[in-house]
Amino acid sequence: MWNHASKFGTLFLIAAAVAACDDSNQQTAQNAEPAEESSPLTGMVPETKTETETETETAPVDEPTMIPQPQLVNAVESVTLERPAGNPDGLRVKAAGTVATGGWTKPELIRLQHRTGGEGTLALGFVAAPPRSKIVTQAVENIEASMELDAIPAGVTAIRVVSMTNAQSAEISSRETREPETN
């Protein structure tokens, strides 16, 4: 006689198997030619496998086919500037912000060519690679990135870090600013 826990476990395993078959069918259906007759059981009957295929078969894994491209993070919370040790002409830019879910990786600050941030302002985009998995924590998470400039570009007096929903700026103190070169 089955108790409630074993019934629930069995139902869970059946549901997981059906979901795995459904995902597998959707992937093969995209690459297959249209079938002459459709049936709700199409693709659910096991295929005959050779001995080698059976030995090396593994459980289906949720692997993406493309590597996600970096995207602007949800929000930038703070920007700090500091001189790196050993490089008095350089500048380290640090940004802290948030992403809407877990699983974001490779945070970085990148120069934005199309947005200058205004006269004398260097604009940086705060980006990260979005989650590769469909299963992620559904909570706002903190994220940090930094960039080191070997030298402060001529005429730049502020750094502006841009996110998807906002931007934060930090002024470079007068002793850290280089005057524009004139020829």
C-alpha atoms as one frame of an Amber mdcrd trajectory, in Angstrom:
protein
   0.000   0.000   0.000   1.376   3.422  -1.002   1.580   6.236   1.451   1.153
   9.888   0.426   4.905  10.579   0.290   5.630   7.767  -2.159   2.656   8.768
  -4.357   3.946  12.346  -4.445   7.482  11.157  -5.265   6.228   8.943  -8.085
   4.077  11.753  -9.518   7.047  14.123  -9.331   9.271  11.669 -11.233   6.603
  11.164 -13.900   6.131  14.929 -14.298   9.900  15.449 -14.560  10.200  12.713
 -17.199   7.337  14.175 -19.250   8.876  17.660 -19.026  12.273  16.330 -20.146
  10.663  14.529 -23.085   8.702  17.669 -23.995  11.901  19.806 -23.989  13.675
  17.163 -26.084  10.770  17.011 -28.540  10.712  20.789 -28.929  14.443  20.867
 -29.747  14.227  18.057 -32.301  11.009  19.471 -33.790  12.835  22.679 -34.672
  15.384  20.749 -36.754  13.068  18.056 -38.159  10.927  18.154 -41.264   7.155
  18.376 -40.685   5.523  15.034 -39.913   2.671  13.790 -42.058   0.513  12.907
 -39.084   0.819  14.308 -35.567   0.131  12.346 -32.433   0.356  13.370 -28.786
   2.753  10.458 -28.272   5.104  11.376 -31.132   8.680  11.232 -29.928   7.742
   9.598 -26.624   8.398   6.030 -27.795  12.045   5.082 -27.173  14.105   4.649
 -30.303  16.114   1.484 -30.843  19.707   2.226 -29.892  22.904   0.447 -30.713
  24.901  -1.069 -27.872  27.451   1.794 -27.979  24.750   4.510 -27.839  23.058
   2.857 -24.869  26.312   2.661 -22.883  27.226   6.336 -23.390  23.756   7.833
 -23.017  23.422  10.495 -20.327  20.501  12.366 -18.848  19.408  15.475 -20.803
  21.129  18.634 -19.608  19.730  22.162 -19.932  22.620  23.628 -21.961  22.143
  26.834 -23.898  23.168  26.852 -27.521  24.491  30.429 -27.441  26.720  32.302
 -25.033  24.766  35.316 -23.724  26.123  38.714 -24.718  26.820  41.272 -21.967
  23.916  43.562 -21.125  23.568  46.663 -18.977  22.937  45.784 -15.335  19.654
  46.830 -13.760  20.942  49.744 -11.646  24.170  51.418 -10.561  24.211  52.320
  -6.863  27.634  53.938  -6.417  30.793  55.001  -8.237  34.151  55.529  -6.544
  37.437  56.764  -7.993  40.899  56.091  -6.620  44.537  56.230  -7.677  46.095
  52.803  -8.220  49.271  52.147  -6.261  52.346  52.738  -8.388  50.555  54.700
 -11.142  49.991  58.370 -10.223  48.646  59.116 -13.729  46.111  56.272 -13.650
  42.620  56.030 -12.235  40.652  53.054 -10.882  36.882  53.285 -11.321  34.750
  51.038  -9.099  31.003  50.622  -9.507  28.470  48.799  -7.365  24.985  48.019
  -8.585  22.204  45.476  -8.800  20.848  42.882 -11.214  17.223  41.695 -11.258
  17.992  37.978 -10.739  20.792  35.656  -9.731  23.168  34.067 -12.201  24.730
  37.184 -13.761  28.469  36.797 -14.386  31.485  38.637 -15.774  30.624  42.164
 -14.595  32.717  44.882 -16.210  32.851  48.568 -17.066  33.169  49.352 -20.772
  33.698  52.643 -22.598  30.577  53.859 -24.359  31.406  55.308 -27.752  27.949
  56.661 -28.533  27.421  58.403 -25.159  29.989  60.844 -23.901  28.072  61.775
 -20.764  28.508  65.491 -21.533  31.419  67.898 -21.866  34.442  66.594 -19.963
  32.709  63.390 -18.850  33.817  59.881 -19.745  30.790  57.525 -19.963  31.174
  53.875 -18.994  28.570  51.135 -19.341  28.105  48.773 -16.402  27.494  45.397
 -18.074  27.407  41.711 -17.169  26.568  38.424 -18.870  22.976  37.370 -18.113
  22.206  33.945 -16.638  22.804  30.980 -18.942  20.234  28.848 -17.144  16.485
  29.287 -17.039  16.557  28.412 -13.345  17.861  31.377 -11.319  17.110  33.008
  -7.994  14.290  35.518  -8.361  15.752  38.227  -6.167  17.679  41.447  -6.698
  21.392  40.751  -6.223  24.401  43.027  -5.764  27.152  43.143  -8.373  30.474
  45.004  -8.594  32.931  45.865 -11.357  36.071  47.932 -11.740  38.185  49.364
 -14.531  41.679  50.750 -14.419  42.704  53.579 -16.737  46.453  53.886 -17.346
  46.005  57.645 -17.678  43.077  60.015 -17.317  42.056  61.114 -20.818  42.802
  64.782 -21.568  39.934  67.102 -20.652  38.019  64.494 -18.618  36.811  65.887
 -15.289  34.148  63.291 -14.367  33.268  59.641 -14.831  29.643  58.626 -15.474
  28.596  54.973 -15.099  25.409  54.029 -16.972  23.023  51.132 -16.215  19.676
  50.087 -17.681  17.618  52.301 -15.341  19.955  55.040 -14.094  23.446  56.526
 -14.066  25.834  57.741 -11.349  28.695  60.214 -11.736  31.870  60.932  -9.791
  33.994  64.064 -10.152  37.735  63.724 -10.552  39.439  66.085  -8.109  41.415
  68.964  -9.683  44.771  67.434  -8.739  43.808  64.272 -10.675  42.652  66.070
 -13.855  44.963  66.564 -16.808  44.546  69.679 -18.906  43.745  69.145 -22.590
  46.810  69.159 -24.795  47.093  72.068 -27.242  49.300  71.934 -30.351
